[in-house]
Amino acid sequence: MRYDRLSAFPDGFLWGGSTSAYQVEGAWDADGKGPSVIDVNGHTKPGIADFTVCSDHYHHVTEDVALFAEMGLKSYRFSIAWTRIVPDGDGKINQAGIDFYHRLIDELLAHGIEPIVTMYHFDLPAALDAKGGWQNRETVAAFDRFAKILFTEYGSKVTYWLTINEQNMMILVGEAIGTVKPGSPKSALYQANHHMMLAQAKAILACHQMLPAAKIGPAPNIALTYPATCDPEDVLAADDVNSIRNWFYLDASVRGIYNTVAWRYLEELGATPQLEDGDMDLLAEAKPDFIAFNYYTSMTVAKPLPSDEPIPGSSDQQLFSGEKDVFLGVRNEHLPHTDFGWEMDPIGFRNTFRALWDRYHLPLLVTENGLGAYDRLENGAVHDTYRINYLRDHIEQIRLAISDGVEVMGYNPWSAIDLVSTHQGVAKRYGFIFVNRDEDDLLDLARYRKDSFYWYRNAIASNGADLG
Ligand code: BGP
């Protein structure tokens, strides 16, 4: 539907930017920080940056936040490294880690930037991983304790909390991201998923009890899945994928139930998690205040190939290739794609907003969206018109979604500043601010404002009315 008159972005809309601790901070072992799965698994290939220094945000906090303020950010969505706070996951607290995030949060507040805190973004403490990680039910208690430490420390300063970043991607494509060991059986993954659900529920309850004015929500990656054609079997495959990829996670987080189609799929796989008495009551009791979600691209699927035909593979988290007897991932011929093969679908963003709103009727907060590209620094400038175009197209669709009646709280594109991609190094840049380093050479780590920096500053200053 097109409208003659569009609704404006609401007052107080959270125009922000997003990062995660392990991809931006560096200082991987500084000041008592313990190792996380990312540090231990390495998950790096020759010629691709590792996560030891990243953008060295840990040592550039003041400078970086000043740049965010100059850009006019109203919010900054970042994650707290569990291993800075509790180096081994469930033991001694590390005061230097606690202090670091106080400094960051204080700096943000001093510039009028609202902190949006992700409690856990892929970097599980390695010590917990060694004891089975999320497959071990004891990790639920460790997370509960960690959450309460965060609420006690930062609760008077932070209003918006996100529990777990992209839990669905960790289960569906954790190998590509580097959070699960290659070859992990589905039964183990879905048991881990159940434990994460319990951990999230406990954090939500603790947040509501300890911080009545705060708001907390899940932060999955949600992207509507389209059928390749109007063949009813393709439509059915798309519906299956929406259940398995999207609704399974949000139905549990928001409604406290396991989606029936996804559950049946798990039964077929012999991968249903073991539930203990009281688990489902806990999920039902914990009600999030909003849904945060990350959106980069939509997905298109066809009916599965005949059982005996092999599915062409993919090692990227957004390029789902298919699953035997469930679906076949296909290219959407209507969509262009990025240098890294991700399809660009701004209208899919609006479609996804609508589907989320129809289904859950909770306010929606965008915590990631953006374009990974090979940027070039030339005479101190980066002319990233392609990124501006991507962001403009997506912001326009947010405005249309708001005009559709969807309640949207804010937009925090990935990434506020350049950082290291999950598995494609620093060459895959997303930021408004260029960080001068390459894969192997740290150069001088100097910061440069890209063209998108100035463009976003105008967009924010006009509350989304001037998109250039
Ligand atoms: C999301 C993650 C981020 C981020 C982003 C871009 O899945 O939450 O951590 O990195 O995707 O992905 P990539 O770095 O693989 O390009």
Residues whose N, C-alpha, C, O or C-beta is under 5 A from the ligand:
A	BS01	BGP	S20 E166 G372 S421 T422 H423
